[in-house]
Amino acid sequence: MKFYILAVGNKMPDWIKAGYIEYIKRMPHEITVELVEIKPEKRVDGKQSEQLLYAESVRIRAAITSGCRLIILDERGKRWSTTKLADVISDWMRVGGDTAFIIGSADGLHDNIKNLKSETLSLSTLTLPHGLARIILAEQLYRAISIIKNHPYHRR
């Protein structure tokens, strides 16, 4: 199974990169996670939010692998427990196919990306910095896979 994390934003601080890598390197060999950083549109005077989001949506669409199920991360999304995430991933593993999680910019995501989704998932009702959302998502994916594999990382 392959997961893609499509994240608008680049030039993350070293601590973000280190935190993300820490969890990804723990994944079992049959699970691949690929981070695809999407260049954010420059926030300059005169550009409306809609224009910014649309420009980013073009870049996101170009990065989406054909046939992937798309999971949008948004604070207003479904609030799954980690065990629910593990159950859902188990189902995805049975069905097959890859999954892309999409993290938008500070302004969110354009509607044409939101409308493509299979699900909208919330990592928290708090608004998270997007770099931190990468780390939390990576940790939760690792934790969910640990549950599936009966690894002691997640203690019930």
C-alpha positions as protocol buffer text, in pm:
chain_id: "A"
residue {
  index: 1
  type: MET
  ca { x: 0 y: 0 z: 0 }
}
residue {
  index: 2
  type: LYS
  ca { x: 119 y: 349 z: -77 }
}
residue {
  index: 3
  type: PHE
  ca { x: 21 y: 670 z: 96 }
}
residue {
  index: 4
  type: TYR
  ca { x: 88 y: 1009 z: -53 }
}
residue {
  index: 5
  type: ILE
  ca { x: 87 y: 1321 z: 158 }
}
residue {
  index: 6
  type: LEU
  ca { x: 28 y: 1618 z: -72 }
}
residue {
  index: 7
  type: ALA
  ca { x: 109 y: 1924 z: 134 }
}
residue {
  index: 8
  type: VAL
  ca { x: 96 y: 2283 z: 20 }
}
residue {
  index: 9
  type: GLY
  ca { x: 406 y: 2442 z: 165 }
}
residue {
  index: 10
  type: ASN
  ca { x: 776 y: 2402 z: 134 }
}
residue {
  index: 11
  type: LYS
  ca { x: 1086 y: 2519 z: 314 }
}
residue {
  index: 12
  type: MET
  ca { x: 980 y: 2359 z: 642 }
}
residue {
  index: 13
  type: PRO
  ca { x: 1201 y: 2401 z: 947 }
}
residue {
  index: 14
  type: ASP
  ca { x: 1440 y: 2117 z: 1026 }
}
residue {
  index: 15
  type: TRP
  ca { x: 1237 y: 2007 z: 1330 }
}
residue {
  index: 16
  type: ILE
  ca { x: 932 y: 1949 z: 1105 }
}
residue {
  index: 17
  type: LYS
  ca { x: 1138 y: 1740 z: 864 }
}
residue {
  index: 18
  type: ALA
  ca { x: 1296 y: 1543 z: 1151 }
}
residue {
  index: 19
  type: GLY
  ca { x: 961 y: 1473 z: 1319 }
}
residue {
  index: 20
  type: TYR
  ca { x: 803 y: 1361 z: 994 }
}
residue {
  index: 21
  type: ILE
  ca { x: 1095 y: 1137 z: 900 }
}
residue {
  index: 22
  type: GLU
  ca { x: 1102 y: 979 z: 1247 }
}
residue {
  index: 23
  type: TYR
  ca { x: 760 y: 820 z: 1195 }
}
residue {
  index: 24
  type: ILE
  ca { x: 794 y: 742 z: 825 }
}
residue {
  index: 25
  type: LYS
  ca { x: 1116 y: 547 z: 877 }
}
residue {
  index: 26
  type: ARG
  ca { x: 936 y: 324 z: 1129 }
}
residue {
  index: 27
  type: MET
  ca { x: 681 y: 206 z: 872 }
}
residue {
  index: 28
  type: PRO
  ca { x: 696 y: -160 z: 772 }
}
residue {
  index: 29
  type: HIS
  ca { x: 853 y: -219 z: 432 }
}
residue {
  index: 30
  type: GLU
  ca { x: 521 y: -301 z: 263 }
}
residue {
  index: 31
  type: ILE
  ca { x: 386 y: 48 z: 342 }
}
residue {
  index: 32
  type: THR
  ca { x: 529 y: 338 z: 147 }
}
residue {
  index: 33
  type: VAL
  ca { x: 465 y: 702 z: 232 }
}
residue {
  index: 34
  type: GLU
  ca { x: 565 y: 971 z: -14 }
}
residue {
  index: 35
  type: LEU
  ca { x: 556 y: 1337 z: 79 }
}
residue {
  index: 36
  type: VAL
  ca { x: 486 y: 1567 z: -215 }
}
residue {
  index: 37
  type: GLU
  ca { x: 539 y: 1932 z: -130 }
}
residue {
  index: 38
  type: ILE
  ca { x: 326 y: 2166 z: -337 }
}
residue {
  index: 39
  type: LYS
  ca { x: 464 y: 2512 z: -393 }
}
residue {
  index: 40
  type: PRO
  ca { x: 233 y: 2769 z: -231 }
}
residue {
  index: 41
  type: GLU
  ca { x: 115 y: 3062 z: -437 }
}
residue {
  index: 42
  type: LYS
  ca { x: 286 y: 3385 z: -338 }
}
residue {
  index: 43
  type: ARG
  ca { x: 76 y: 3600 z: -111 }
}
residue {
  index: 44
  type: VAL
  ca { x: 108 y: 3942 z: -276 }
}
residue {
  index: 45
  type: ASP
  ca { x: -107 y: 4252 z: -264 }
}
residue {
  index: 46
  type: GLY
  ca { x: -397 y: 4244 z: -504 }
}
residue {
  index: 47
  type: LYS
  ca { x: -441 y: 3867 z: -521 }
}
residue {
  index: 48
  type: GLN
  ca { x: -767 y: 3746 z: -377 }
}
residue {
  index: 49
  type: SER
  ca { x: -788 y: 3429 z: -170 }
}
residue {
  index: 50
  type: GLU
  ca { x: -988 y: 3260 z: -448 }
}
residue {
  index: 51
  type: GLN
  ca { x: -707 y: 3329 z: -698 }
}
residue {
  index: 52
  type: LEU
  ca { x: -445 y: 3192 z: -460 }
}
residue {
  index: 53
  type: LEU
  ca { x: -641 y: 2876 z: -387 }
}
residue {
  index: 54
  type: TYR
  ca { x: -715 y: 2817 z: -754 }
}
residue {
  index: 55
  type: ALA
  ca { x: -347 y: 2845 z: -849 }
}
residue {
  index: 56
  type: GLU
  ca { x: -257 y: 2599 z: -572 }
}
residue {
  index: 57
  type: SER
  ca { x: -536 y: 2365 z: -681 }
}
residue {
  index: 58
  type: VAL
  ca { x: -381 y: 2339 z: -1028 }
}
residue {
  index: 59
  type: ARG
  ca { x: -54 y: 2228 z: -867 }
}
residue {
  index: 60
  type: ILE
  ca { x: -232 y: 1983 z: -638 }
}
residue {
  index: 61
  type: ARG
  ca { x: -426 y: 1826 z: -926 }
}
residue {
  index: 62
  type: ALA
  ca { x: -100 y: 1780 z: -1117 }
}
residue {
  index: 63
  type: ALA
  ca { x: 45 y: 1591 z: -818 }
}
residue {
  index: 64
  type: ILE
  ca { x: -249 y: 1354 z: -768 }
}
residue {
  index: 65
  type: THR
  ca { x: -175 y: 1002 z: -885 }
}
residue {
  index: 66
  type: SER
  ca { x: -452 y: 859 z: -1099 }
}
residue {
  index: 67
  type: GLY
  ca { x: -687 y: 627 z: -916 }
}
residue {
  index: 68
  type: CYS
  ca { x: -592 y: 737 z: -563 }
}
residue {
  index: 69
  type: ARG
  ca { x: -858 y: 775 z: -301 }
}
residue {
  index: 70
  type: LEU
  ca { x: -836 y: 1134 z: -180 }
}
residue {
  index: 71
  type: ILE
  ca { x: -859 y: 1233 z: 183 }
}
residue {
  index: 72
  type: ILE
  ca { x: -880 y: 1604 z: 254 }
}
residue {
  index: 73
  type: LEU
  ca { x: -751 y: 1718 z: 592 }
}
residue {
  index: 74
  type: ASP
  ca { x: -968 y: 1990 z: 740 }
}
residue {
  index: 75
  type: GLU
  ca { x: -1056 y: 2085 z: 1097 }
}
residue {
  index: 76
  type: ARG
  ca { x: -1427 y: 2047 z: 1005 }
}
residue {
  index: 77
  type: GLY
  ca { x: -1381 y: 1691 z: 878 }
}
residue {
  index: 78
  type: LYS
  ca { x: -1474 y: 1361 z: 1037 }
}
residue {
  index: 79
  type: ARG
  ca { x: -1315 y: 1299 z: 1372 }
}
residue {
  index: 80
  type: TRP
  ca { x: -1192 y: 943 z: 1364 }
}
residue {
  index: 81
  type: SER
  ca { x: -1023 y: 774 z: 1655 }
}
residue {
  index: 82
  type: THR
  ca { x: -692 y: 607 z: 1584 }
}
residue {
  index: 83
  type: THR
  ca { x: -857 y: 266 z: 1599 }
}
residue {
  index: 84
  type: LYS
  ca { x: -1119 y: 384 z: 1347 }
}
residue {
  index: 85
  type: LEU
  ca { x: -836 y: 502 z: 1120 }
}
residue {
  index: 86
  type: ALA
  ca { x: -675 y: 158 z: 1155 }
}
residue {
  index: 87
  type: ASP
  ca { x: -1006 y: -9 z: 1063 }
}
residue {
  index: 88
  type: VAL
  ca { x: -1045 y: 217 z: 759 }
}
residue {
  index: 89
  type: ILE
  ca { x: -687 y: 152 z: 646 }
}
residue {
  index: 90
  type: SER
  ca { x: -747 y: -223 z: 686 }
}
residue {
  index: 91
  type: ASP
  ca { x: -1047 y: -189 z: 456 }
}
residue {
  index: 92
  type: TRP
  ca { x: -837 y: 9 z: 206 }
}
residue {
  index: 93
  type: MET
  ca { x: -572 y: -264 z: 217 }
}
residue {
  index: 94
  type: ARG
  ca { x: -835 y: -527 z: 132 }
}
residue {
  index: 95
  type: VAL
  ca { x: -978 y: -319 z: -153 }
}
residue {
  index: 96
  type: GLY
  ca { x: -638 y: -210 z: -281 }
}
residue {
  index: 97
  type: GLY
  ca { x: -527 y: 115 z: -434 }
}
residue {
  index: 98
  type: ASP
  ca { x: -328 y: 405 z: -305 }
}
residue {
  index: 99
  type: THR
  ca { x: -442 y: 689 z: -82 }
}
residue {
  index: 100
  type: ALA
  ca { x: -349 y: 1057 z: -97 }
}
residue {
  index: 101
  type: PHE
  ca { x: -396 y: 1285 z: 202 }
}
residue {
  index: 102
  type: ILE
  ca { x: -415 y: 1651 z: 105 }
}
residue {
  index: 103
  type: ILE
  ca { x: -306 y: 1931 z: 338 }
}
residue {
  index: 104
  type: GLY
  ca { x: -394 y: 2276 z: 207 }
}
residue {
  index: 105
  type: SER
  ca { x: -228 y: 2611 z: 255 }
}
residue {
  index: 106
  type: ALA
  ca { x: -297 y: 2864 z: 528 }
}
residue {
  index: 107
  type: ASP
  ca { x: -600 y: 2970 z: 323 }
}
residue {
  index: 108
  type: GLY
  ca { x: -727 y: 2612 z: 289 }
}
residue {
  index: 109
  type: LEU
  ca { x: -816 y: 2437 z: -35 }
}
residue {
  index: 110
  type: HIS
  ca { x: -1007 y: 2543 z: -343 }
}
residue {
  index: 111
  type: ASP
  ca { x: -1353 y: 2390 z: -384 }
}
residue {
  index: 112
  type: ASN
  ca { x: -1244 y: 2205 z: -699 }
}
residue {
  index: 113
  type: ILE
  ca { x: -1006 y: 2001 z: -479 }
}
residue {
  index: 114
  type: LYS
  ca { x: -1256 y: 1959 z: -196 }
}
residue {
  index: 115
  type: ASN
  ca { x: -1509 y: 1821 z: -444 }
}
residue {
  index: 116
  type: LEU
  ca { x: -1270 y: 1545 z: -555 }
}
residue {
  index: 117
  type: LYS
  ca { x: -1238 y: 1391 z: -210 }
}
residue {
  index: 118
  type: SER
  ca { x: -1341 y: 1051 z: -87 }
}
residue {
  index: 119
  type: GLU
  ca { x: -1345 y: 1173 z: 273 }
}
residue {
  index: 120
  type: THR
  ca { x: -1269 y: 1481 z: 478 }
}
residue {
  index: 121
  type: LEU
  ca { x: -1075 y: 1402 z: 792 }
}
residue {
  index: 122
  type: SER
  ca { x: -994 y: 1618 z: 1092 }
}
residue {
  index: 123
  type: LEU
  ca { x: -673 y: 1562 z: 1286 }
}
residue {
  index: 124
  type: SER
  ca { x: -802 y: 1800 z: 1552 }
}
residue {
  index: 125
  type: THR
  ca { x: -1065 y: 2063 z: 1606 }
}
residue {
  index: 126
  type: LEU
  ca { x: -772 y: 2294 z: 1675 }
}
residue {
  index: 127
  type: THR
  ca { x: -618 y: 2479 z: 1385 }
}
residue {
  index: 128
  type: LEU
  ca { x: -275 y: 2323 z: 1339 }
}
residue {
  index: 129
  type: PRO
  ca { x: 30 y: 2466 z: 1167 }
}
residue {
  index: 130
  type: HIS
  ca { x: 54 y: 2279 z: 841 }
}
residue {
  index: 131
  type: GLY
  ca { x: 403 y: 2149 z: 911 }
}
residue {
  index: 132
  type: LEU
  ca { x: 285 y: 2006 z: 1241 }
}
residue {
  index: 133
  type: ALA
  ca { x: -12 y: 1846 z: 1063 }
}
residue {
  index: 134
  type: ARG
  ca { x: 241 y: 1649 z: 855 }
}
residue {
  index: 135
  type: ILE
  ca { x: 403 y: 1511 z: 1169 }
}
residue {
  index: 136
  type: ILE
  ca { x: 71 y: 1428 z: 1333 }
}
residue {
  index: 137
  type: LEU
  ca { x: -55 y: 1256 z: 1019 }
}
residue {
  index: 138
  type: ALA
  ca { x: 269 y: 1056 z: 984 }
}
residue {
  index: 139
  type: GLU
  ca { x: 249 y: 949 z: 1350 }
}
residue {
  index: 140
  type: GLN
  ca { x: -117 y: 850 z: 1320 }
}
residue {
  index: 141
  type: LEU
  ca { x: -52 y: 650 z: 1004 }
}
residue {
  index: 142
  type: TYR
  ca { x: 232 y: 471 z: 1182 }
}
residue {
  index: 143
  type: ARG
  ca { x: 15 y: 414 z: 1490 }
}
residue {
  index: 144
  type: ALA
  ca { x: -274 y: 280 z: 1277 }
}
residue {
  index: 145
  type: ILE
  ca { x: -41 y: 42 z: 1093 }
}
residue {
  index: 146
  type: SER
  ca { x: 99 y: -66 z: 1433 }
}
residue {
  index: 147
  type: ILE
  ca { x: -254 y: -154 z: 1544 }
}
residue {
  index: 148
  type: ILE
  ca { x: -314 y: -351 z: 1224 }
}
residue {
  index: 149
  type: LYS
  ca { x: 16 y: -538 z: 1269 }
}
residue {
  index: 150
  type: ASN
  ca { x: -39 y: -595 z: 1644 }
}
residue {
  index: 151
  type: HIS
  ca { x: 280 y: -404 z: 1717 }
}
residue {
  index: 152
  type: PRO
  ca { x: 310 y: -285 z: 2080 }
}
residue {
  index: 153
  type: TYR
  ca { x: 355 y: 84 z: 1984 }
}
residue {
  index: 154
  type: HIS
  ca { x: -16 y: 145 z: 2039 }
}
residue {
  index: 155
  type: ARG
  ca { x: -134 y: 27 z: 2377 }
}
residue {
  index: 156
  type: ARG
  ca { x: -506 y: -26 z: 2414 }
}
